[in-house]
Amino acid sequence: MGSIERAIEVLKSGGPVLLYDGDEREAEVDMVFPAWVAEPDVIYELRVDAGGLLCFATSSRLTAALGIPWGDELLSSYGELRLLANKRLRYKDRSAFTIWVNHMGVRTGVSDEDRSLTVRKLDEVIKMAHEGDLRGARELFYSEFQAPGHVPILAARSLRERRGHTEMSVTLFKAAGLRPSIVLAEMLSRGRSMSVEEAEKVAEKKGIPLVKGHELLEWCRKNEVCWSD
Amino acid sequence: MGSIERAIEVLKSGGPVLLYDGDEREAEVDMVFPAWVAEPDVIYELRVDAGGLLCFATSSRLTAALGIPWGDELLSSYGELRLLANKRLRYKDRSAFTIWVNHMGVRTGVSDEDRSLTVRKLDEVIKMAHEGDLRGARELFYSEFQAPGHVPILAARSLRERRGHTEMSVTLFKAAGLRPSIVLAEMLSRGRSMSVEEAEKVAEKKGIPLVKGHELLEWCRKNEVCWSD
């Protein structure tokens, strides 16, 4: 079984999978789970074993349908803040950040239990939207969520436009026939991002797949599912 | 020496201090350092030993002077998002979040090195603004920072209006004669926020002060410095 096929099987059974974007981009590895398995222990694993910023990721088609703007658009609409939003870091892509939310049922928003609730309730919103009930999804989102909060929502562009972890993970979920509803965090070592070599050791130790960007792109060249919206 | 006097001494020599808001509020403990000591190892300590969301905190007088809006105001200015921004969690205060930034010198924004750079450069901005060079501070901020990024800026109201960790830490820094330029994160246990009893053990083990909200308020009743802007 190829590495992509193995990652698809693992995600179908609840994850996790490690994703490496590539040497020429962020050169970072993210740990990725389906949002619907995000019990507090999963948040704890992401927080402690990965260590980066815990994010919820979905497709930009669904965030747009929910009325959630890109973070840079939101900032650009507000006077001088456009000066902050018009800049790009060295690897040059536009940021995948939209807004930061809490579910209203949280205590303060930050604990594993609280972020677990926020992520799993976001999954309920995405499930409704993904299944075509946009009206229900919007109602759920605007009535049960609060912002600014502790969980950023990342929105994936198409893999043609951007090849970040957000797009790679949404592509993998699409390839697996799963809704794009993802919780992830960057793998950090002390001081710096974890190298792909270190992440390979973690993947081996945990017995989980590590997918590299170029492998996913090669697989996608043969599989139309990657490119459709 | 009282607990407030001891905390002031420790902050003057670089921190950290633990701050507990109170049973009737978030009932959370934050680990707090001056932003100017935020080398990568300090970010690592906050990320691993505290475990919550790593934030930069300053006074709302300075964020306002820099043209940085409250997060809820920014969201409220953007159509339907006002529905998310008008809600309050159970402990009812308005959120202290403003916007999330990266310094342009970071690699991707999230590693200990990168968040250290963002925090220490934010401290340079606050130092200039605090010393009265608002024009220089604004120029530095809008030319060298990018948003949306990985470090949220929290803005403290006065202790009369709000008694959160942001206000308590800014008050302590003011009491110590230090500029309000702070890096902090919530103390988390597996699954939930760390209790004040557990945090007391951590404080004892590390030999650092733990300040409770009611102690700070009592101290402030005798010390005018807390209430001035």
Contacts between the chains, C-beta under 8 A, distances in Angstrom:
chain1	res1	chain2	res2	distance
A	26	B	107	7.7
A	26	B	108	4.7
A	28	B	108	5.9
A	28	B	110	7.8
A	40	B	190	8.0
A	40	B	191	4.8
A	41	B	191	7.7
A	44	B	190	5.5
A	44	B	191	6.8
A	47	B	51	6.2
A	47	B	188	7.6
A	48	B	51	7.6
A	51	B	47	6.2
A	51	B	48	7.6
A	52	B	110	5.0
A	53	B	110	5.5
A	53	B	150	5.8
A	67	B	79	6.9
A	67	B	80	4.9
A	67	B	81	7.6
A	68	B	81	7.9
A	69	B	78	6.5
A	69	B	81	7.6
A	71	B	100	7.8
A	71	B	147	7.3
A	71	B	148	3.5
A	72	B	147	7.7
A	72	B	148	6.6
A	74	B	74	6.8
A	74	B	75	7.6
A	74	B	78	5.6
A	74	B	81	7.6
A	75	B	74	7.5
A	75	B	99	6.9
A	75	B	147	5.5
A	75	B	148	6.7
A	77	B	77	6.9
A	77	B	78	6.1
A	78	B	69	6.5
A	78	B	74	5.6
A	78	B	77	6.1
A	79	B	67	6.8
A	80	B	67	4.9
A	80	B	142	6.4
A	81	B	67	7.7
A	81	B	68	7.9
A	81	B	69	7.6
A	81	B	74	7.6
A	81	B	99	6.9
A	81	B	147	6.9
A	83	B	142	4.4
A	83	B	143	8.0
A	84	B	99	7.5
A	84	B	101	6.7
A	84	B	142	6.7
A	84	B	145	5.8
A	84	B	146	5.8
A	84	B	147	3.9
A	85	B	146	7.8
A	85	B	147	5.8
A	85	B	148	7.5
A	87	B	104	6.3
A	87	B	145	8.0
A	87	B	146	4.1
A	88	B	146	7.4
A	89	B	102	6.7
A	89	B	104	7.0
A	89	B	106	6.7
A	89	B	107	7.8
A	89	B	108	6.9
A	89	B	109	6.9
A	89	B	146	6.5
A	90	B	107	7.1
A	91	B	108	7.3
A	95	B	148	5.6
A	95	B	149	7.8
A	97	B	100	7.3
A	97	B	148	4.0
A	97	B	149	8.0
A	99	B	75	6.9
A	99	B	81	7.0
A	99	B	84	7.5
A	100	B	71	7.8
A	100	B	97	7.3
A	100	B	100	7.3
A	100	B	152	7.8
A	101	B	84	6.7
A	102	B	89	6.7
A	104	B	87	6.3
A	104	B	89	7.1
A	106	B	89	6.7
A	107	B	26	7.7
A	107	B	89	7.8
A	107	B	90	7.1
A	107	B	193	7.4
A	108	B	26	4.6
A	108	B	28	5.9
A	108	B	89	6.9
A	108	B	91	7.2
A	108	B	186	7.7
A	108	B	193	6.7
A	109	B	89	6.9
A	110	B	28	7.8
A	110	B	52	4.9
A	110	B	53	5.5
A	110	B	186	5.1
A	110	B	188	7.0
A	110	B	193	7.2
A	111	B	186	8.0
A	111	B	188	5.9
A	111	B	191	6.8
A	111	B	192	4.8
A	111	B	193	4.9
A	112	B	188	7.0
A	112	B	190	6.8
A	112	B	191	4.9
A	112	B	192	7.0
A	113	B	191	5.6
A	113	B	192	5.6
A	142	B	80	6.4
A	142	B	83	4.5
A	142	B	84	6.7
A	143	B	83	8.0
A	145	B	84	5.7
A	145	B	87	8.0
A	146	B	84	5.8
A	146	B	85	7.9
A	146	B	87	4.1
A	146	B	88	7.4
A	146	B	89	6.5
A	147	B	71	7.3
A	147	B	72	7.7
A	147	B	75	5.5
A	147	B	81	6.9
A	147	B	84	3.9
A	147	B	85	5.8
A	148	B	71	3.5
A	148	B	72	6.6
A	148	B	75	6.7
A	148	B	85	7.5
A	148	B	95	5.6
A	148	B	97	4.0
A	149	B	95	7.9
A	149	B	97	8.0
A	150	B	53	5.8
A	152	B	100	7.8
A	186	B	108	7.7
A	186	B	110	5.1
A	188	B	47	7.6
A	188	B	110	7.0
A	188	B	111	5.9
A	188	B	112	7.0
A	190	B	40	8.0
A	190	B	44	5.5
A	190	B	112	6.7
A	191	B	40	4.8
A	191	B	41	7.8
A	191	B	44	6.8
A	191	B	111	6.8
A	191	B	112	4.9
A	191	B	113	5.6
A	192	B	111	4.8
A	192	B	112	6.9
A	192	B	113	5.6
A	193	B	107	7.4
A	193	B	108	6.6
A	193	B	110	7.2
A	193	B	111	4.9
